[in-house]
Amino acid sequence: MFRRLLNGLILALTASALVLTGALCDDLWQRRTPNTFSDPRVPLYWYWNTNAAPRDVDPRLASATTDLIRFFDTGDRDALERARGLYHAVIPSLTVGTEYPALEWICEYFLASESEKSRLLANPEGARLLWYFSQSRFHELVQLLRVKVRLAPAASIGGLEGVRSAVQYLAFMRPSRADWEHTDQLMAAIDLKRGQHVADIGCGPGFHSLRFSDRVGDTGMVYAVETNPRHLEFLRVITEREKRTNIKRVLCPFDDVGIAANTLDCAFVCSLYHAIYGAMPSGLREPIIASLRRAIKPGGRFIICDNTPYVQNDSNYFGNRISRYLVEDHLSQYGFRLVRYYQLASQRYLLIFVRQ
Ligand SMILES: C[S@@+](CC[C@H](N)C(=O)[O-])C[C@H]1O[C@@H](n2cnc3c(N)ncnc32)[C@H](O)[C@@H]1O
């Protein structure tokens, strides 16, 4: 009798453990499948990695964000001052590349005098973010902030994918980025000419695409290639406002950049190669590189901007990295020869290859 009872108990425990595991797997699967990550071959690591939840670890960030919401809701400038002070205090301890510097910049803008405002608006990323959010009277921004401090559900801004994309606009288009990245030096090294055709692969909301557009001029073309349609939509709104006709947005699958053969003088990949190389199965990784090789003209350039794992005096950058030697080895198998190497920021390098 006792033994039967024990067996029954063991059976019941095993069944509930199975149900629980199933529920957890289901949860993981659901987080993985909706949205642009619809290709089931894209591994979970890649998804988690790029879909990291907002990093509100320091409680001062939540206070700052709550104060910023209060400013937008009520016009309370003391709350705005507090928000700016808190962001300013916490940002140096955060990894480079979060959304917070953009939020601090927005605080600064609204606290500035009229003459300071025009100085701040000379920053192209700041001006674009401000204009973009002003189109919804900052409702879209405030809703994101509410989600971040759990005052609104993620579903109100398109679920995890909506949150991730909006956080990325702020992070990738942060007004302090060009100083950190030494973007002027990067552009000088890339040295695009008027009339050239260039692709920005994994362009995000278009930080580099917009600069390329200035360089190649009306006779050239920028292919802004992305798997995330929300980024391309942000870029569409900005390019229409700025009346740019030389940016073609290309929504692509994970394994093909979607550009016709022998089109490009230059293809540029910033902060994506580490993921292509390290987190994609070969069934995606190799076809995407092969599609790039086809799209680049013979003698054309393939330019990789990424982060090295080997750094002394590292900056506080905790993003993903890849050794440039791995990139070089991989691309040599596709007939790309390294011709120039630049170290831009302490961990950020630029590699220029030529298609043989
Ligand atoms: C870290 S972000 C970098 C964005 C941009 N290059 C920048 O520096 O601001 C990488 C981007 O690549 C996009 N992406 C991921 N896999 C891709 C693929 N196979 N083809 C094109 N874009 C991809 C992501 O959606 C994301 O916007």
The ligand as an ORCA input file, in Angstrom:
! r2SCAN-3c Opt
* xyz 0 1
  C      24.245     45.686    -33.819
  S      23.138     46.193    -35.064
  C      24.138     47.360    -35.934
  C      23.332     48.372    -36.720
  C      24.153     49.342    -37.569
  N      25.077     48.658    -38.439
  C      24.891     50.339    -36.710
  O      26.115     50.213    -36.577
  O      24.239     51.241    -36.178
  C      23.029     44.832    -36.183
  C      21.872     44.958    -37.151
  O      21.943     43.913    -38.112
  C      20.631     43.459    -38.411
  N      20.794     42.081    -38.928
  C      20.929     40.930    -38.245
  N      21.132     39.905    -39.087
  C      21.120     40.395    -40.336
  C      21.278     39.820    -41.643
  N      21.497     38.542    -41.806
  N      21.198     40.646    -42.702
  C      20.990     41.978    -42.544
  N      20.821     42.572    -41.342
  C      20.898     41.793    -40.243
  C      19.908     43.563    -37.076
  O      18.516     43.650    -37.238
  C      20.508     44.842    -36.491
  O      19.757     45.986    -36.817
*
